[in-house]
């Protein structure tokens, strides 16, 4: 495992490319690293695909809950407003001028 200097003399942190983000398997120096969303490393296409599916499920769940809360707020707005009945129709006629 390699370390990098983080700014403090006593403080060294592991490099972000040292292990797979999902399974924490160490990533070798001479192996393929599969990246996702910028700087998230994975040891294989399978780990990366699993994370993509996890993120998609979270996003769909978030969108569902967001749209549900929007509908609830719209329903509460509609239930608090008073509705008026339409006015009686006004009868119009032609007036004969003599």
MMTF fields as JSON, N, C-alpha, C and O atoms, coordinates in Angstrom:
{
  "mmtfVersion": "1.0.0",
  "mmtfProducer": "UNKNOWN",
  "numBonds": 391,
  "numAtoms": 392,
  "numGroups": 98,
  "numChains": 1,
  "numModels": 1,
  "chainsPerModel": [1],
  "groupsPerChain": [98],
  "chainIdList": ["A"],
  "bondAtomList": [4, 2, 8, 6, 12, 10, 16, 14, 20, 18, 24, 22, 28, 26, 32, 30, 36, 34, 40, 38, 44, 42, 48, 46, 52, 50, 56, 54, 60, 58, 64, 62, 68, 66, 72, 70, 76, 74, 80, 78, 84, 82, 88, 86, 92, 90, 96, 94, 100, 98, 104, 102, 108, 106, 112, 110, 116, 114, 120, 118, 124, 122, 128, 126, 132, 130, 136, 134, 140, 138, 144, 142, 148, 146, 152, 150, 156, 154, 160, 158, 164, 162, 168, 166, 172, 170, 176, 174, 180, 178, 184, 182, 188, 186, 192, 190, 196, 194, 200, 198, 204, 202, 208, 206, 212, 210, 216, 214, 220, 218, 224, 222, 228, 226, 232, 230, 236, 234, 240, 238, 244, 242, 248, 246, 252, 250, 256, 254, 260, 258, 264, 262, 268, 266, 272, 270, 276, 274, 280, 278, 284, 282, 288, 286, 292, 290, 296, 294, 300, 298, 304, 302, 308, 306, 312, 310, 316, 314, 320, 318, 324, 322, 328, 326, 332, 330, 336, 334, 340, 338, 344, 342, 348, 346, 352, 350, 356, 354, 360, 358, 364, 362, 368, 366, 372, 370, 376, 374, 380, 378, 384, 382, 388, 386],
  "bondOrderList": [1, 1, 1, 1, 1, 1, 1, 1, 1, 1, 1, 1, 1, 1, 1, 1, 1, 1, 1, 1, 1, 1, 1, 1, 1, 1, 1, 1, 1, 1, 1, 1, 1, 1, 1, 1, 1, 1, 1, 1, 1, 1, 1, 1, 1, 1, 1, 1, 1, 1, 1, 1, 1, 1, 1, 1, 1, 1, 1, 1, 1, 1, 1, 1, 1, 1, 1, 1, 1, 1, 1, 1, 1, 1, 1, 1, 1, 1, 1, 1, 1, 1, 1, 1, 1, 1, 1, 1, 1, 1, 1, 1, 1, 1, 1, 1, 1],
  "groupList": [{"groupName": "UNK", "atomNameList": ["N", "CA", "C", "O"], "elementList": ["N", "C", "C", "O"], "formalChargeList": [0, 0, 0, 0], "bondAtomList": [1, 0, 2, 1, 3, 2], "bondOrderList": [1, 1, 2], "singleLetterCode": "X", "chemCompType": "L-PEPTIDE LINKING"}],
  "groupTypeList": [0, 0, 0, 0, 0, 0, 0, 0, 0, 0, 0, 0, 0, 0, 0, 0, 0, 0, 0, 0, 0, 0, 0, 0, 0, 0, 0, 0, 0, 0, 0, 0, 0, 0, 0, 0, 0, 0, 0, 0, 0, 0, 0, 0, 0, 0, 0, 0, 0, 0, 0, 0, 0, 0, 0, 0, 0, 0, 0, 0, 0, 0, 0, 0, 0, 0, 0, 0, 0, 0, 0, 0, 0, 0, 0, 0, 0, 0, 0, 0, 0, 0, 0, 0, 0, 0, 0, 0, 0, 0, 0, 0, 0, 0, 0, 0, 0, 0],
  "groupIdList": [1, 2, 3, 4, 5, 6, 7, 8, 9, 10, 11, 12, 13, 14, 15, 16, 17, 18, 19, 20, 21, 22, 23, 24, 25, 26, 27, 28, 29, 30, 31, 32, 33, 34, 35, 36, 37, 38, 39, 40, 41, 42, 43, 44, 45, 46, 47, 48, 49, 50, 51, 52, 53, 54, 55, 56, 57, 58, 59, 60, 61, 62, 63, 64, 65, 66, 67, 68, 69, 70, 71, 72, 73, 74, 75, 76, 77, 78, 79, 80, 81, 82, 83, 84, 85, 86, 87, 88, 89, 90, 91, 92, 93, 94, 95, 96, 97, 98],
  "secStructList": [7, 7, 3, 3, 3, 3, 3, 3, 6, 6, 3, 3, 3, 3, 7, 6, 6, 1, 5, 7, 6, 6, 6, 7, 7, 5, 7, 7, 6, 6, 1, 7, 7, 3, 3, 3, 6, 6, 6, 3, 3, 3, 1, 1, 2, 2, 2, 2, 2, 2, 2, 2, 2, 2, 2, 2, 2, 2, 2, 2, 2, 2, 2, 2, 2, 2, 2, 2, 2, 2, 2, 2, 2, 2, 2, 2, 2, 2, 2, 2, 1, 7, 7, 7, 7, 7, 7, 7, 7, 7, 7, 7, 7, 7, 7, 7, 7, 7],
  "xCoordList": [0.851, 0.0, 0.899, 1.83, 0.627, 1.412, 0.69, -0.534, 1.477, 0.916, 1.337, 2.347, 0.562, 0.937, 0.904, 0.195, 1.674, 1.781, 0.561, 0.269, -0.15, -1.386, -1.231, -2.228, -0.022, 0.19, 0.746, 1.353, 0.56, 1.083, 2.259, 2.256, 3.259, 4.449, 4.126, 4.743, 3.161, 2.835, 1.663, 1.283, 1.1, -0.167, -0.017, 0.01, 0.079, 0.106, -1.163, -1.549, -1.817, -3.058, -2.825, -1.983, -3.57, -3.436, -3.924, -4.845, -3.316, -3.714, -5.065, -5.346, -5.907, -7.263, -7.289, -8.309, -6.214, -6.173, -5.584, -5.257, -5.444, -4.859, -5.825, -5.393, -7.135, -8.097, -9.37, -9.727, -10.05, -11.336, -12.35, -12.426, -13.107, -14.093, -15.165, -15.648, -15.546, -16.649, -16.187, -16.699, -15.24, -14.843, -13.578, -13.206, -12.92, -11.703, -10.509, -9.536, -10.595, -9.47, -8.323, -8.558, -7.083, -5.955, -5.77, -5.888, -5.484, -5.238, -3.731, -2.991, -3.281, -1.85, -1.352, -2.128, -0.016, 0.584, 0.51, 0.51, 0.448, 0.479, -0.818, -0.808, -1.943, -3.242, -4.175, -3.939, -5.221, -6.218, -7.03, -7.37, -7.327, -8.186, -9.365, -9.19, -10.551, -11.775, -12.352, -12.698, -12.45, -12.878, -14.359, -14.91, -14.98, -16.394, -16.625, -16.12, -17.384, -17.712, -16.484, -16.391, -15.564, -14.395, -13.266, -12.48, -13.169, -12.01, -12.377, -11.784, -13.351, -13.73, -13.18, -13.658, -12.177, -11.528, -12.206, -12.737, -12.177, -12.717, -11.727, -10.975, -11.74, -10.794, -11.256, -10.443, -12.57, -13.072, -14.303, -14.892, -14.663, -15.885, -17.107, -18.079, -17.056, -18.187, -18.422, -19.561, -17.35, -17.497, -18.027, -18.908, -17.479, -17.938, -19.412, -20.175, -19.823, -21.218, -22.144, -23.242, -21.716, -22.528, -22.742, -23.842, -21.681, -21.819, -22.73, -23.509, -22.653, -23.537, -24.987, -25.849, -25.262, -26.628, -27.104, -28.27, -26.218, -26.565, -26.914, -27.914, -26.093, -26.349, -27.646, -28.389, -27.925, -29.172, -30.383, -31.374, -30.303, -31.415, -31.631, -32.771, -30.547, -30.656, -31.28, -32.128, -30.85, -31.365, -32.852, -33.616, -33.265, -34.685, -35.515, -36.604, -34.994, -35.688, -35.813, -36.863, -34.741, -34.753, -35.756, -36.512, -35.757, -36.697, -38.138, -39.01, -38.393, -39.743, -40.183, -41.31, -39.319, -39.688, -39.824, -40.669, -39.0, -39.107, -40.413, -41.088, -40.777, -42.027, -43.222, -44.246, -43.1, -44.179, -44.382, -45.519, -43.295, -43.429, -43.959, -44.673, -43.62, -44.157, -45.656, -46.414, -46.092, -47.53, -48.263, -49.353, -47.678, -48.317, -48.449, -49.472, -47.417, -47.488, -48.515, -49.195, -48.63, -49.639, -51.043, -51.958, -51.213, -52.517, -52.9, -54.064, -51.94, -52.258, -52.586, -53.434, -51.942, -52.275, -53.7, -54.468, -54.054, -55.382, -56.464, -57.566, -56.191, -57.217, -57.428, -58.487, -56.459, -56.617, -57.257, -57.764, -57.244, -57.88, -59.378, -59.812, -60.146, -61.595, -62.004, -61.466, -62.941, -63.442, -64.758, -65.546, -64.976, -66.215, -67.099, -66.618, -68.378, -69.307, -69.456, -69.404, -69.636, -69.775, -71.057, -72.071, -70.964, -72.138, -73.243, -73.005, -74.466, -75.605, -75.422, -74.939, -75.8, -75.64, -76.535, -77.661, -76.043, -76.795, -77.476, -76.842, -78.783, -79.539, -79.393, -79.673, -78.961, -78.826, -79.826, -80.153, -80.285, -81.26, -81.013, -80.211, -81.691, -81.557, -82.635, -83.762, -82.281, -83.231, -83.603, -82.745, -84.88, -85.353, -85.396, -85.96, -84.81, -84.802, -85.836, -85.871, -86.662, -87.717, -87.37, -88.163],
  "yCoordList": [-1.166, 0.0, 1.23, 1.322, 2.158, 3.382, 4.484, 4.484, 5.406, 6.517, 7.82, 7.88, 8.847, 10.147, 11.163, 10.997, 12.197, 13.243, 14.156, 14.689, 14.333, 15.108, 16.518, 17.22, 16.938, 18.302, 18.388, 19.398, 17.366, 17.338, 16.364, 15.338, 16.693, 15.849, 14.447, 13.481, 14.317, 13.009, 12.335, 11.227, 12.958, 12.488, 12.023, 12.831, 10.72, 10.139, 9.319, 8.566, 9.464, 8.737, 7.797, 8.067, 6.695, 5.807, 6.498, 7.314, 6.174, 6.758, 6.192, 5.024, 6.989, 6.55, 5.428, 4.751, 5.211, 4.137, 2.838, 1.937, 2.728, 1.529, 0.36, -0.792, 0.63, -0.462, -0.198, 0.948, -1.286, -1.205, -0.523, -0.839, 0.39, 1.132, 0.223, 0.47, -0.825, -1.692, -2.852, -3.03, -3.627, -4.84, -4.649, -5.542, -3.518, -3.184, -4.08, -4.137, -4.771, -5.598, -4.659, -3.666, -4.956, -4.09, -4.05, -5.072, -2.884, -2.711, -2.732, -1.985, -3.587, -3.71, -2.579, -1.835, -2.473, -1.416, -1.712, -0.79, -2.968, -3.338, -4.01, -4.896, -3.587, -4.169, -3.08, -1.89, -3.502, -2.561, -2.019, -2.741, -0.741, -0.095, 0.474, 1.221, 0.12, 0.562, 1.736, 1.598, 2.881, 4.105, 4.362, 3.945, 5.063, 5.411, 6.742, 6.97, 7.612, 8.939, 9.683, 10.055, 9.884, 10.678, 9.858, 9.273, 9.805, 9.16, 8.042, 7.926, 7.22, 6.073, 4.806, 4.416, 4.162, 3.003, 1.679, 1.495, 0.759, -0.595, -1.597, -1.299, -2.802, -3.837, -4.562, -5.158, -4.513, -5.248, -4.546, -3.664, -4.967, -4.438, -4.832, -4.08, -6.013, -6.488, -5.6, -5.239, -5.247, -4.356, -2.996, -2.425, -2.484, -1.189, -1.253, -0.344, -2.315, -2.462, -2.567, -2.011, -3.269, -3.39, -2.014, -1.7, -1.198, 0.152, 1.009, 1.802, 0.87, 1.618, 1.252, 2.129, -0.044, -0.486, 0.012, 0.378, 0.029, 0.571, 2.043, 2.493, 2.801, 4.232, 4.489, 5.411, 3.664, 3.816, 3.568, 4.294, 2.541, 2.232, 3.376, 3.748, 3.932, 5.062, 6.27, 6.959, 6.516, 7.661, 7.501, 8.459, 6.304, 6.062, 6.223, 6.795, 5.717, 5.841, 7.301, 7.732, 8.066, 9.49, 10.238, 11.078, 9.925, 10.598, 10.266, 11.134, 8.989, 8.59, 9.342, 9.833, 9.433, 10.115, 11.615, 12.261, 12.176, 13.605, 13.909, 14.884, 13.084, 13.33, 13.087, 13.758, 12.137, 11.872, 13.062, 13.439, 13.65, 14.801, 16.018, 16.835, 16.148, 17.26, 17.087, 18.047, 15.851, 15.6, 15.875, 16.447, 15.476, 15.707, 17.198, 17.645, 17.967, 19.402, 20.066, 21.007, 19.578, 20.122, 19.769, 20.588, 18.55, 18.148, 18.962, 19.331, 19.245, 20.039, 21.472, 22.096, 22.009, 23.35, 23.363, 24.281, 22.352, 22.285, 22.08, 22.605, 21.353, 21.095, 22.299, 22.416, 23.19, 24.356, 25.537, 26.452, 25.535, 26.628, 26.36, 25.215, 27.42, 27.26, 27.357, 28.153, 26.552, 26.595, 27.358, 27.254, 28.11, 28.881, 28.25, 27.665, 28.37, 27.849, 28.886, 30.086, 28.447, 29.419, 30.238, 29.755, 31.493, 32.377, 31.864, 31.126, 32.281, 31.9, 32.546, 33.675, 31.852, 32.45, 33.687, 33.71, 34.678, 35.905, 35.775, 35.46, 36.028, 35.931, 37.251, 38.331, 37.121, 38.314, 38.208, 37.114, 39.295, 39.319, 40.506, 41.381, 40.54, 41.681, 42.67, 42.306, 43.889, 44.953, 45.614, 46.009, 45.711, 46.343, 47.84, 48.334, 48.545, 50.014, 50.518, 50.117, 51.41, 51.934, 53.231, 53.788],
  "zCoordList": [0.0, 0.0, 0.0, 0.8, -0.878, -0.914, -0.151, -0.018, 0.335, 1.095, 0.44, -0.262, 0.675, 0.151, 1.279, 2.271, 1.107, 2.112, 2.007, 0.936, 3.121, 3.086, 3.654, 3.824, 3.947, 4.428, 5.829, 6.184, 6.631, 7.996, 8.044, 7.363, 8.853, 8.933, 9.424, 8.975, 10.347, 10.915, 10.219, 10.596, 9.245, 8.705, 7.261, 6.332, 7.093, 5.758, 5.578, 6.471, 4.42, 4.133, 2.952, 2.096, 2.906, 1.747, 0.475, 0.515, -0.618, -1.903, -2.324, -2.056, -2.975, -3.32, -4.354, -4.484, -5.086, -6.081, -5.527, -6.299, -4.211, -3.622, -3.54, -3.567, -3.44, -3.249, -4.031, -4.304, -4.387, -5.071, -4.15, -2.962, -4.689, -3.901, -3.323, -2.218, -4.047, -3.623, -2.744, -1.639, -3.213, -2.474, -1.642, -0.881, -1.768, -1.014, -1.346, -0.595, -2.47, -2.918, -3.315, -4.004, -2.89, -3.26, -4.775, -5.451, -5.291, -6.723, -6.949, -6.309, -7.86, -8.138, -9.018, -9.618, -9.076, -9.882, -11.37, -12.185, -11.727, -13.137, -13.568, -14.422, -12.975, -13.321, -13.831, -13.622, -14.492, -14.981, -13.812, -12.875, -13.894, -12.896, -13.667, -14.629, -13.242, -13.914, -13.124, -11.951, -13.779, -13.095, -13.368, -14.387, -12.419, -12.529, -11.831, -10.732, -12.468, -11.928, -11.423, -10.253, -12.322, -11.966, -11.39, -12.136, -10.061, -9.464, -8.499, -7.426, -8.873, -8.054, -8.725, -9.791, -8.106, -8.734, -8.398, -7.302, -9.366, -9.188, -9.751, -10.678, -9.169, -9.593, -10.856, -11.563, -11.144, -12.311, -12.881, -12.257, -14.074, -14.692, -13.867, -13.792, -13.249, -12.447, -11.224, -10.928, -10.514, -9.349, -9.784, -9.14, -10.887, -11.377, -11.77, -11.444, -12.467, -12.888, -11.684, -11.699, -10.648, -9.44, -8.799, -8.344, -8.767, -8.204, -9.069, -8.539, -10.368, -11.276, -10.992, -10.933, -10.816, -10.528, -9.164, -9.013, -8.174, -6.85, -6.967, -6.408, -7.694, -7.87, -8.624, -8.289, -9.655, -10.415, -9.525, -9.6, -8.683, -7.779, -6.788, -6.51, -6.256, -5.331, -6.031, -5.464, -7.264, -8.021, -8.321, -8.196, -8.714, -8.991, -7.724, -7.754, -6.616, -5.336, -4.941, -4.464, -5.14, -4.808, -5.679, -5.19, -6.977, -7.883, -7.52, -7.562, -7.159, -6.76, -5.509, -5.446, -4.528, -3.29, -3.519, -2.9, -4.402, -4.705, -5.423, -5.093, -6.404, -7.126, -6.218, -6.344, -5.309, -4.361, -3.428, -3.14, -2.96, -2.063, -2.811, -2.231, -4.085, -4.89, -5.056, -4.922, -5.35, -5.488, -4.19, -4.201, -3.073, -1.776, -1.489, -0.97, -1.827, -1.578, -2.495, -2.086, -3.734, -4.642, -4.159, -4.248, -3.649, -3.143, -1.916, -1.757, -1.053, 0.129, -0.259, 0.379, -1.284, -1.771, -2.315, -2.026, -3.096, -3.696, -2.643, -2.797, -1.609, -0.6, 0.311, 0.927, 0.412, 1.277, 0.55, 1.199, -0.763, -1.491, -1.588, -1.713, -1.53, -1.627, -3.08, -3.85, -3.424, -4.794, -4.783, -3.844, -5.819, -5.928, -6.973, -7.944, -6.771, -7.764, -8.856, -8.587, -10.058, -11.142, -10.96, -10.455, -11.393, -11.313, -12.219, -13.175, -11.884, -12.747, -14.092, -14.18, -15.139, -16.468, -16.617, -16.119, -17.283, -17.517, -18.876, -19.883, -18.874, -20.112, -20.866, -20.347, -22.062, -22.913, -24.034, -24.492, -24.45, -25.528, -26.417, -26.091, -27.527, -28.42, -28.084, -27.75, -28.174, -27.883, -29.22, -30.01, -29.425, -30.669, -30.473, -29.497, -31.386, -31.325, -32.338, -33.502, -31.824, -32.702, -33.313, -34.073]
}
